[in-house]
Amino acid sequence: MLAYERHTGEKMTYRILADLTGLAEGTLHNIGSHRKSSATLDTLAQICAALDITPGDLLELIKELPKAKRSVKKKKKK
């Protein structure tokens, strides 16, 4: 939201973006506010089309992802 405002000089809110995309305001808030939130390619395409941007303008590559915790259950010996 801030990047859009810096780029265009126009204020963007989740309500405005919801109106432009047809997506739920809560969905947009989750995508924008939570690092671990994921969006479908269709959702990203709707956002990009509404803002007239490319996915590269919207996404950021984070090189160091936290390692997933895996619990490995050991089989009990009989």
N, CA, C and O of each residue as an XYZ file, in Angstrom:
312
protein
N       0.809     -1.179      0.000
C       0.000      0.000      0.000
C       0.862      1.256      0.000
O       0.611      2.205     -0.743
N       1.880      1.239      0.848
C       2.776      2.404      0.897
C       3.581      2.537     -0.385
O       3.808      3.648     -0.864
N       4.016      1.410     -0.944
C       4.779      1.454     -2.188
C       3.922      2.021     -3.316
O       4.410      2.797     -4.138
N       2.664      1.642     -3.356
C       1.754      2.172     -4.381
C       1.609      3.685     -4.225
O       1.651      4.429     -5.206
N       1.440      4.123     -2.994
C       1.290      5.558     -2.745
C       2.555      6.324     -3.114
O       2.486      7.408     -3.691
N       3.711      5.752     -2.776
C       4.976      6.420     -3.149
C       5.133      6.478     -4.663
O       5.607      7.476     -5.206
N       4.737      5.410     -5.341
C       4.907      5.318     -6.794
C       3.943      6.226     -7.558
O       4.322      6.859     -8.544
N       2.684      6.283     -7.090
C       1.677      7.023     -7.852
C       1.261      8.339     -7.219
O       0.707      9.207     -7.895
N       1.527      8.495     -5.916
C       1.053      9.673     -5.216
C      -0.395      9.546     -4.783
O      -0.944     10.462     -4.170
N      -1.027      8.402     -5.100
C      -2.417      8.161     -4.735
C      -2.494      7.247     -3.522
O      -1.732      6.286     -3.419
N      -3.394      7.536     -2.619
C      -3.579      6.700     -1.442
C      -4.340      5.431     -1.842
O      -5.323      5.485     -2.581
N      -3.868      4.304     -1.342
C      -4.527      3.026     -1.606
C      -4.883      2.398     -0.272
O      -4.057      2.335      0.638
N      -6.114      1.937     -0.166
C      -6.553      1.222      1.026
C      -7.041     -0.160      0.605
O      -7.261     -0.419     -0.579
N      -7.206     -1.035      1.580
C      -7.737     -2.367      1.273
C      -9.160     -2.256      0.728
O      -9.554     -3.048     -0.128
N      -9.926     -1.291      1.209
C     -11.297     -1.099      0.722
C     -11.287     -0.701     -0.757
O     -12.054     -1.241     -1.555
N     -10.423      0.239     -1.115
C     -10.328      0.668     -2.518
C      -9.876     -0.492     -3.388
O     -10.438     -0.729     -4.458
N      -8.852     -1.220     -2.928
C      -8.342     -2.350     -3.711
C      -9.391     -3.447     -3.834
O      -9.496     -4.087     -4.880
N     -10.164     -3.670     -2.782
C     -11.248     -4.656     -2.844
C     -12.274     -4.251     -3.902
O     -12.747     -5.094     -4.664
N     -12.613     -2.975     -3.949
C     -13.553     -2.484     -4.956
C     -13.000     -2.649     -6.368
O     -13.742     -2.980     -7.292
N     -11.705     -2.420     -6.535
C     -11.078     -2.529     -7.861
C     -10.936     -3.969     -8.334
O     -11.042     -4.251     -9.528
N     -10.696     -4.878     -7.392
C     -10.405     -6.264     -7.765
C     -11.589     -7.209     -7.641
O     -11.635     -8.246     -8.303
N     -12.536     -6.855     -6.799
C     -13.632     -7.776     -6.532
C     -13.273     -8.807     -5.466
O     -14.061     -9.709     -5.177
N     -12.093     -8.672     -4.889
C     -11.657     -9.584     -3.828
C     -12.152     -9.070     -2.482
O     -12.432     -7.881     -2.328
N     -12.257     -9.965     -1.516
C     -12.697     -9.561     -0.184
C     -11.628     -8.706      0.485
O     -10.433     -8.974      0.366
N     -12.076     -7.682      1.186
C     -11.157     -6.792      1.889
C     -10.305     -7.578      2.894
O      -9.115     -7.302      3.040
N     -10.903     -8.550      3.585
C     -10.172     -9.373      4.543
C      -9.072    -10.188      3.888
O      -7.991    -10.351      4.453
N      -9.349    -10.700      2.697
C      -8.342    -11.460      1.952
C      -7.147    -10.577      1.634
O      -6.000    -10.983      1.817
N      -7.414     -9.390      1.166
C      -6.335     -8.455      0.816
C      -5.544     -8.048      2.052
O      -4.321     -7.919      2.003
N      -6.244     -7.848      3.150
C      -5.570     -7.488      4.395
C      -4.636     -8.624      4.832
O      -3.503     -8.371      5.241
N      -5.103     -9.863      4.747
C      -4.256    -11.002      5.120
C      -3.021    -11.104      4.237
O      -1.919    -11.337      4.734
N      -3.193    -10.934      2.961
C      -2.053    -11.003      2.038
C      -1.064     -9.882      2.336
O       0.146    -10.105      2.335
N      -1.566     -8.699      2.586
C      -0.697     -7.549      2.797
C      -0.065     -7.471      4.170
O       0.971     -6.828      4.338
N      -0.663     -8.108      5.144
C      -0.204     -7.943      6.526
C       0.566     -9.122      7.100
O       1.272     -8.972      8.098
N       0.441    -10.269      6.496
C       1.057    -11.465      7.074
C       2.093    -12.046      6.122
O       1.773    -12.422      4.994
N       3.323    -12.114      6.583
C       4.395    -12.649      5.734
C       4.130    -14.082      5.300
O       4.490    -14.476      4.190
N       3.509    -14.853      6.163
C       3.293    -16.263      5.854
C       2.025    -16.501      5.054
O       1.712    -17.643      4.718
N       1.304    -15.460      4.750
C       0.090    -15.600      3.965
C       0.458    -15.913      2.519
O       1.467    -15.433      2.002
N      -0.358    -16.706      1.890
C      -0.098    -17.011      0.486
C      -1.322    -16.636     -0.344
O      -2.457    -16.678      0.131
N      -1.065    -16.279     -1.560
C      -2.136    -15.901     -2.480
C      -2.028    -16.775     -3.715
O      -0.933    -17.175     -4.111
N      -3.156    -17.066     -4.314
C      -3.133    -17.834     -5.549
C      -2.650    -16.946     -6.692
O      -2.645    -15.720     -6.586
N      -2.250    -17.582     -7.770
C      -1.829    -16.812     -8.946
C      -2.995    -16.002     -9.499
O      -2.798    -14.900    -10.011
N      -4.202    -16.541     -9.400
C      -5.380    -15.816     -9.865
C      -5.580    -14.535     -9.050
O      -5.885    -13.481     -9.607
N      -5.408    -14.632     -7.740
C      -5.548    -13.460     -6.876
C      -4.494    -12.412     -7.225
O      -4.800    -11.224     -7.330
N      -3.255    -12.860     -7.403
C      -2.187    -11.924     -7.781
C      -2.474    -11.280     -9.133
O      -2.219    -10.092     -9.330
N      -3.005    -12.071    -10.060
C      -3.334    -11.535    -11.386
C      -4.421    -10.467    -11.283
O      -4.363     -9.455    -11.982
N      -5.415    -10.688    -10.415
C      -6.484     -9.696    -10.234
C      -5.931     -8.393     -9.653
O      -6.323     -7.304    -10.073
N      -5.035     -8.508     -8.700
C      -4.433     -7.315     -8.090
C      -3.596     -6.572     -9.124
O      -3.683     -5.349     -9.240
N      -2.786     -7.313     -9.874
C      -1.935     -6.688    -10.892
C      -2.769     -5.993    -11.965
O      -2.439     -4.884    -12.387
N      -3.838     -6.635    -12.404
C      -4.696     -6.036    -13.433
C      -5.349     -4.762    -12.912
O      -5.438     -3.770    -13.635
N      -5.803     -4.783    -11.669
C      -6.477     -3.614    -11.099
C      -5.532     -2.432    -10.939
O      -5.935     -1.280    -11.100
N      -4.279     -2.719    -10.622
C      -3.302     -1.648    -10.392
C      -2.455     -1.343    -11.622
O      -1.625     -0.434    -11.596
N      -2.662     -2.102    -12.706
C      -1.890     -1.957    -13.943
C      -0.391     -2.088    -13.669
O       0.411     -1.237    -14.052
N      -0.044     -3.185    -12.994
C       1.351     -3.485    -12.669
C       1.644     -4.930    -13.039
O       0.735     -5.683    -13.388
N       2.901     -5.314    -12.963
C       3.294     -6.697    -13.214
C       3.515     -7.408    -11.885
O       3.697     -6.752    -10.859
N       3.502     -8.740    -11.887
C       3.788     -9.461    -10.641
C       5.143     -9.076    -10.040
O       5.294     -9.065     -8.818
N       6.110     -8.767    -10.869
C       7.415     -8.344    -10.375
C       7.361     -7.040     -9.584
O       8.180     -6.810     -8.695
N       6.398     -6.197     -9.913
C       6.215     -4.951     -9.159
C       5.609     -5.231     -7.786
O       5.788     -4.457     -6.846
N       4.900     -6.330     -7.686
C       4.135     -6.643     -6.488
C       4.883     -7.553     -5.514
O       4.720     -7.442     -4.299
N       5.690     -8.438     -6.049
C       6.330     -9.466     -5.231
C       7.764     -9.115     -4.866
O       8.444     -8.368     -5.570
N       8.199     -9.670     -3.756
C       9.569     -9.490     -3.287
C      10.158    -10.865     -2.996
O       9.530    -11.683     -2.323
N      11.349    -11.117     -3.497
C      12.018    -12.385     -3.248
C      12.736    -12.316     -1.906
O      13.545    -11.420     -1.662
N      12.429    -13.263     -1.055
C      13.107    -13.375      0.231
C      13.987    -14.610      0.138
O      13.492    -15.736      0.091
N      15.290    -14.389      0.113
C      16.212    -15.495     -0.135
C      16.328    -16.468      1.027
O      16.471    -17.672      0.815
N      16.268    -15.965      2.237
C      16.405    -16.848      3.382
C      15.043    -17.141      3.986
O      14.482    -16.327      4.719
N      14.525    -18.312      3.666
C      13.256    -18.727      4.228
C      13.513    -19.520      5.504
O      14.499    -20.253      5.588
N      12.657    -19.384      6.476
C      12.842    -20.183      7.690
C      12.693    -21.654      7.354
O      11.848    -22.036      6.545
N      13.514    -22.470      7.976
C      13.457    -23.899      7.716
C      12.213    -24.475      8.376
O      11.890    -24.170      9.525
N      11.531    -25.312      7.616
C      10.319    -25.942      8.136
C      10.693    -26.970      9.196
O      11.667    -27.709      9.053
N       9.913    -27.001     10.241
C      10.125    -27.991     11.280
C       9.421    -29.262     10.858
O       8.227    -29.262     10.557
N      10.158    -30.313     10.841
C       9.577    -31.599     10.476
C       9.699    -32.536     11.655
O      10.771    -32.694     12.239
N       8.614    -33.138     11.986
C       8.682    -34.126     13.050
C       8.673    -35.504     12.402
O       7.746    -35.862     11.675
N       9.683    -36.237     12.671
C       9.814    -37.573     12.111
C       9.495    -38.566     13.217
O      10.153    -38.606     14.256
N       8.475    -39.357     12.964
C       8.104    -40.361     13.952
C       8.886    -41.638     13.668
O       8.902    -42.151     12.550
N       9.516    -42.118     14.692
C      10.265    -43.356     14.551
C       9.317    -44.512     14.790
O       8.458    -44.471     15.671
N       9.496    -45.543     13.984
C       8.672    -46.736     14.157
C       9.131    -47.478     15.391
O      10.327    -47.618     15.650
N       8.171    -47.943     16.136
C       8.498    -48.716     17.330
C       8.947    -50.101     16.910
O       8.347    -50.740     16.046
N      10.025    -50.549     17.549
C      10.521    -51.887     17.275
C       9.683    -52.882     18.060
O       9.353    -52.667     19.226
N       9.352    -53.966     17.396
C       8.549    -55.005     18.061
C       9.406    -56.052     18.673
O       8.893    -56.998     19.270
